[in-house]
Amino acid sequence: MSSSGSAGRSVWAVVAGILAAFVLTLITDLVLHAMGVFPPWGQPVSDGPLVLATAYRIVFGVVGSYVAARLAPDGPMRHAMIVGSIGFILSIVGAAVTWNRGPAFGPHWYPLALIVTALPCAWVGGRLREMQLRG
């Protein structure tokens, strides 16, 4: 395969991993809001729902990184960690934008938890794929 084809597959793997995590998170958020587990959008959020949100975001971070590693033409861990690095950067930006914006954005531990877990989730997703490849 040509290097441009491999590069295209690498980009697709990363995009697919990010999309998988994003779509799973968005759907889960929407369902939990509709079910009343989360308060209406823009209302204060307590710790309980945010613990739940952190838990499924961790799972979906692993899934997204695994998807990238699974679709990668080579270097599955590298692809997983790229997804994690993008998540890490976006989590920092999200924390900076929402910091001290009021109770609708929850307590400060929540964005910090997303920052701290982004790279470990990516490593787990990449490691799962590496273990799978080793048989």
N, C-alpha and C positions, 0 to 999 in steps of 0.2 A: 504494500500500500504506500502511496506517496506520502511525503511528510505533511503536505497540505491536507490530505484526507485524514491523516492521524490527528493533526491539529484541530480540524473540524470536529472530529469525534471527541476529542478532549473537551473542546468548548461545549459541545452538546451534553457530554456527561456532567459537567459542572452545572450547566443551566438546568438540566433535568433534575439533579439532586436538589438544587435550590427550589425549583418549582414544586417538587414533591413535598418538601418540608413546609413550604409556604401554603400550598393548597390544603394539606392535611390540617395545619394549624388554623387557617381561616375557616374551614368547614366546621371544625370542632368548636371554635369560638362562636360562630354563628348559631350552632345547635345549642350550645350551653346558654347563650343569651336567650334564645327562643324558649328554652325549657325553664328559665328563671333561676338557673344555677348561678349565673352571673347577673349582676344588676343591669338595668338598661344602660345603653351606651351613654357615656358622659357623666354617669353617677359614680359616687365613691365606691371603691372596691375594697373589701376587707381581705385579711390574710388568707382565710380559708380558700376562696376561689382562686387566689393567686398561687397558693401552694399546688392546687390541682393544675392550673395553667402551666406552672413551672415543670411539673411532672410530665405532662404530655408534650411539652415543648422539648424536653430532654429526649423522650422517645422519638419524636418526629425529627429531631436533629440527628440522631443516630440513623434513622431510616433514610433521610435525605443524603447523608454522607455515604451510606451503604449504596444507595442508588448511583451516586457519582462513581464510586469505586467499582461497582458492578458493570457500568457502561464504559468505563475507561478503557482505551485501547492498550494501555500499559500503565504501570505505576499507580495501582489502585489507591494506595495510601496517600500519594501525592494529591490525587484528585479529591479524595475525601477531605484532606486537610485544607485544600483550596476552598471547598465549600464551607468548612468550619471557620476559616480565616475571614471569609466574606460575612458569615454570620456574626463573628466576633466584632468586626468593624461596624456592621449595621446595628448591633446591640449597643455599642459605645455611642454611636450617633443618636440612637433612640433614647438612651439614658440622658444624654446632654440636652436633647430637645425637650424632654418631658420633665427634667429635674425641677423640683419646686413649682410645678405648674398646677398644683392643687390635688385634692384627694381623688379626683376622677382617674388619676394616673397611678394610684396606689402608693404604698410605702416605698422608700428608697431601696429596700433589700431586693425587690423584684427585678428592676433592670440590672442591678449588680449580679443577681443570680444568673440572668441570661448571658451576661458578659463572661462570667466565670465558667459556665458550663459549655460554651460554644466549642472550644477546641477539644476538651475531653470527649464530647459527643462525637465529634468528627473522627477522632482517633479510634473510638470504639467501632464506628461504622466501617472505617477502613480496615481495622483489625479483623472484623467479622468476615469481610471479603477475602482478606489474606488467608485466614484459617480455612475458608471454603475452598480456595484455590489449592491449598496444600493437601486437601482431602481429608 
